[in-house]
């Protein structure tokens, strides 16, 4: 059995105080390690360590530019040290990254228990026109030994079906989606989280900031689109053990024992013309190796 015990911390920063926010985050990670020693990975909301303030509160002039750092840099060095101290995998939400090109990106990182940055993902779909960071241009997955492959997405990325479809195509079985949503479209995001999980047969862990930084309602959704846990609006911790063999079962035997979209795409997707993308669907390697198709090419269209 391949399992991964995770903790999604629905929390909030100390507005515009980087040091106090860091101390709060580090204390919460240490408390999680103490309370739930079986947990292997901790994920927190988008831009937590950037100490963003409430939506309508006064924002210090040039806050994004002032707080942006290269990766690796002082902020990620601290996260790496905390990962080594606690022995945890850490996905510290996202940071304002100062890129080599001088632009500022909204970037999520994954840090191993050895204190190494093993993955870096620049948000491909910033919430425009409101978010001022530059968009990234590629999707990122990483492997967690003994468990499986994880994909990174950030907040508004989930509103674009291409995001999770591409991550699943790359072999992701869990999508970690740090989020900072302060507005009433949160309900739509939860619809997208369920749809992304179901249509791609992956777990989706969408962790939003708590009140007053965000509107909360973080959720963990399973590969059949069923909500395993959903938070309220305040500070909460969602602890869960994700069974990655469930992903294998659902992809081989169908969601609710019925629907096998990846098998169908593997069967004849390469014949489907996709002019929007300038090409056709390509069967992922993992689908060729792992998806069974008992019905064959003449089976049910679902």
Secondary structure, DSSP 8 states (H G I E B T S, - for coil): --EEEEEEEE----TT-HHHHHHHHHHHHHHHHHH-TT--EEEE-TTTTTT---TTS---TTHHHHH-B-SSSHHHHHHHHHHHHHT-EEE---EEEE-TTS-EEEEEEEE-TTS-EEEEEE-SS--TTT--SB------EEEETTTEEEEEEEGGGGGSHHHHHHHHHTT-SEEEEE----STTHHHHHHHHHHHHHHHT-EEEEE---TTTS----EEE-TTS-EEEE--SS-EEEEEEEETHHHHHHHHH-BTTTB-HHHHHHHHGGGSEETTTTEE----HHHHHH---TT-TTS---
